[in-house]
């Protein structure tokens, strides 16, 4: 990982997420909001209620996304000195007595198929072949839907996403570079049973 971008704690819901991501000026709050919205689209399609965005959950998710991007790992347990598990991270962000579950994902900033090779052209653009046309980056919406599709393909992540006892959601995102290709880490934190209390 060569660089990491950070995010402020509160995504803006219901923004237009069709814009192409500009990696030099990526709006990680907007990406986090798009992930929450894509999650609720899937919940509604499954017959589950949409769940509201919760600022403390969002703050915890954003902090952990940054941490994962810095460390270059995807793990639900932080063994490097930060808050250890999902409930610990929500408490550290200001939540009281959280009962949360968490989804993690990582995805490139370009719409690629699993295992697809890509090339960095001489002009710095990313392409599917050495002389091919440059790839167009994801939009905020298409990247968010890519992340949610990853979760839906995994039985455990799908269960977390579609839980009937989910009450609130928070999403966070961070960007890092892997061999000059921008990648994103997404964290989704879901409060169960009752609304999260704050001190």
C-alpha positions as CSV (number, residue, x, y, z in Angstrom):
1,X,0.0,0.0,0.0
2,X,1.4,3.3,-1.0
3,X,-1.1,5.9,0.2
4,X,-4.2,6.1,2.3
5,X,-7.0,8.6,2.1
6,X,-9.1,9.4,5.2
7,X,-12.8,10.2,5.6
8,X,-14.8,12.5,7.9
9,X,-17.4,10.8,10.1
10,X,-20.8,11.5,8.6
11,X,-21.9,10.6,5.1
12,X,-24.6,12.6,3.4
13,X,-27.6,10.3,2.5
14,X,-29.6,10.5,-0.7
15,X,-27.0,12.4,-2.7
16,X,-26.7,11.6,-6.4
17,X,-24.0,8.9,-6.6
18,X,-23.8,8.5,-10.4
19,X,-20.7,10.7,-10.7
20,X,-17.4,8.9,-11.7
21,X,-14.9,8.7,-8.8
22,X,-12.0,11.0,-9.2
23,X,-9.2,9.4,-7.3
24,X,-7.3,12.6,-6.5
25,X,-10.5,14.1,-5.0
26,X,-12.5,11.1,-3.8
27,X,-15.3,11.9,-1.5
28,X,-15.2,9.0,1.0
29,X,-18.3,10.2,2.9
30,X,-20.2,10.0,-0.4
31,X,-19.0,6.5,-1.0
32,X,-20.0,5.5,2.5
33,X,-23.5,6.9,2.0
34,X,-23.7,5.1,-1.3
35,X,-22.8,1.8,0.4
36,X,-25.5,2.4,3.0
37,X,-28.1,3.2,0.3
38,X,-27.1,0.1,-1.8
39,X,-27.4,-2.0,1.3
40,X,-30.9,-0.7,2.0
41,X,-31.9,-1.2,-1.7
42,X,-31.0,-4.9,-1.2
43,X,-32.8,-5.1,2.1
44,X,-36.0,-3.6,0.6
45,X,-35.8,-6.0,-2.4
46,X,-35.5,-8.9,0.1
47,X,-38.6,-7.7,2.0
48,X,-36.7,-6.3,4.9
49,X,-37.1,-2.8,6.2
50,X,-34.5,-0.1,5.3
51,X,-32.5,0.8,8.3
52,X,-31.5,4.4,9.1
53,X,-27.9,5.7,9.1
54,X,-26.5,6.2,12.7
55,X,-23.7,8.8,13.1
56,X,-21.8,6.9,15.9
57,X,-21.9,3.7,13.8
58,X,-20.7,5.7,10.8
59,X,-17.9,7.2,12.8
60,X,-16.8,3.7,14.1
61,X,-17.0,2.3,10.5
62,X,-15.0,5.1,9.0
63,X,-12.3,4.9,11.6
64,X,-11.9,1.2,11.1
65,X,-11.9,1.5,7.3
66,X,-8.9,3.9,7.6
67,X,-7.2,1.5,10.0
68,X,-7.6,-1.5,7.7
69,X,-6.3,0.5,4.7
70,X,-3.3,1.6,6.7
71,X,-2.6,-2.0,7.8
72,X,-3.3,-3.6,4.5
73,X,-5.6,-6.2,6.0
74,X,-9.2,-7.2,6.3
75,X,-10.0,-8.5,9.8
76,X,-12.8,-8.1,12.2
77,X,-10.3,-8.1,15.1
78,X,-7.7,-5.4,15.5
79,X,-4.7,-6.9,17.3
80,X,-2.5,-3.9,16.8
81,X,-3.5,-1.8,19.8
82,X,-6.8,-0.3,18.6
83,X,-10.3,-1.2,19.8
84,X,-10.3,-5.0,19.5
85,X,-13.7,-5.9,18.1
86,X,-16.8,-4.3,16.5
87,X,-18.5,-3.6,19.8
88,X,-15.3,-2.1,21.2
89,X,-15.0,0.2,18.2
90,X,-18.6,1.5,18.5
91,X,-18.0,2.2,22.3
92,X,-14.8,4.0,21.4
93,X,-16.8,6.2,18.9
94,X,-19.3,7.1,21.6
95,X,-21.9,4.4,21.6
96,X,-23.3,2.9,24.8
97,X,-23.9,-0.9,25.1
98,X,-23.7,-1.7,21.4
99,X,-24.8,-5.0,20.0
100,X,-23.4,-4.9,16.4
101,X,-22.4,-7.1,13.6
102,X,-19.9,-6.0,10.9
103,X,-19.2,-6.6,7.2
104,X,-15.9,-5.8,5.5
105,X,-14.9,-5.7,1.8
106,X,-12.2,-4.5,-0.4
107,X,-12.6,-3.6,-4.1
108,X,-10.6,-1.9,-6.8
109,X,-11.6,1.5,-8.1
110,X,-12.3,0.2,-11.5
111,X,-15.0,-2.3,-12.6
112,X,-12.9,-5.5,-13.0
113,X,-13.9,-9.1,-13.1
114,X,-12.5,-11.4,-10.5
115,X,-8.9,-12.4,-11.4
116,X,-8.8,-10.0,-14.4
117,X,-5.3,-8.8,-15.3
118,X,-4.8,-5.1,-15.7
119,X,-1.9,-3.0,-16.9
120,X,-0.6,0.4,-16.0
121,X,0.0,2.2,-19.3
122,X,3.0,4.5,-19.9
123,X,0.7,7.5,-19.5
124,X,-0.3,6.2,-16.0
125,X,-3.8,5.1,-17.0
126,X,-5.1,1.6,-16.1
127,X,-6.1,-0.6,-19.0
128,X,-7.1,-4.3,-19.7
129,X,-4.1,-4.6,-22.1
130,X,-0.8,-2.9,-22.4
131,X,-2.0,-0.7,-25.4
132,X,-5.7,-0.9,-24.6
133,X,-8.0,2.1,-24.0
134,X,-7.9,3.4,-20.4
135,X,-10.5,2.0,-18.0
136,X,-13.2,4.3,-16.7
137,X,-13.3,4.4,-12.9
138,X,-16.3,3.3,-10.9
139,X,-19.0,5.7,-10.1
140,X,-19.8,6.0,-6.4
141,X,-23.0,4.0,-7.0
142,X,-21.4,1.3,-9.1
143,X,-18.6,0.8,-6.5
144,X,-21.1,0.7,-3.7
145,X,-23.1,-2.0,-5.5
146,X,-20.0,-4.0,-6.2
147,X,-19.2,-4.0,-2.5
148,X,-22.8,-5.1,-1.6
149,X,-22.7,-7.8,-4.3
150,X,-19.6,-9.2,-2.6
151,X,-21.4,-9.4,0.7
152,X,-24.4,-11.1,-1.0
153,X,-22.2,-13.8,-2.4
154,X,-21.0,-14.8,1.1
155,X,-23.6,-16.6,3.2
156,X,-22.3,-15.0,6.5
157,X,-22.1,-11.5,5.0
158,X,-25.5,-11.9,3.4
159,X,-27.0,-12.9,6.7
160,X,-25.6,-9.8,8.4
161,X,-26.8,-7.5,5.6
162,X,-30.4,-8.9,5.6
163,X,-31.0,-9.4,9.3
164,X,-34.6,-8.7,10.3
165,X,-33.5,-7.5,13.8
166,X,-31.2,-4.8,12.3
167,X,-32.1,-1.4,13.6
168,X,-29.4,1.1,12.4
169,X,-26.5,1.1,10.0
170,X,-23.2,2.9,9.6
171,X,-20.8,2.6,6.7
172,X,-17.2,3.8,6.3
173,X,-14.7,3.7,3.4
174,X,-11.0,4.4,2.9
175,X,-8.8,4.4,-0.2
176,X,-5.3,2.9,-0.7
177,X,-3.0,2.2,-3.6
178,X,-1.8,-1.3,-4.5
179,X,0.8,-1.2,-7.3
180,X,-0.6,2.2,-8.5
181,X,-4.1,0.9,-8.7
182,X,-6.6,2.6,-6.3
183,X,-8.5,0.2,-4.0
184,X,-11.2,0.8,-1.4
185,X,-11.9,-0.8,2.0
186,X,-15.6,-0.7,3.0
187,X,-16.8,-1.3,6.6
188,X,-20.5,-1.8,7.4
189,X,-21.6,-1.8,11.1
190,X,-25.1,-2.8,11.9
191,X,-26.8,-2.3,15.3
192,X,-29.2,-5.1,16.3
193,X,-32.3,-5.4,18.4
194,X,-32.7,-1.7,19.5
195,X,-31.4,1.7,18.6
196,X,-27.9,2.5,19.8
197,X,-27.7,4.6,22.9
198,X,-25.2,7.4,23.3
199,X,-23.8,8.7,26.6
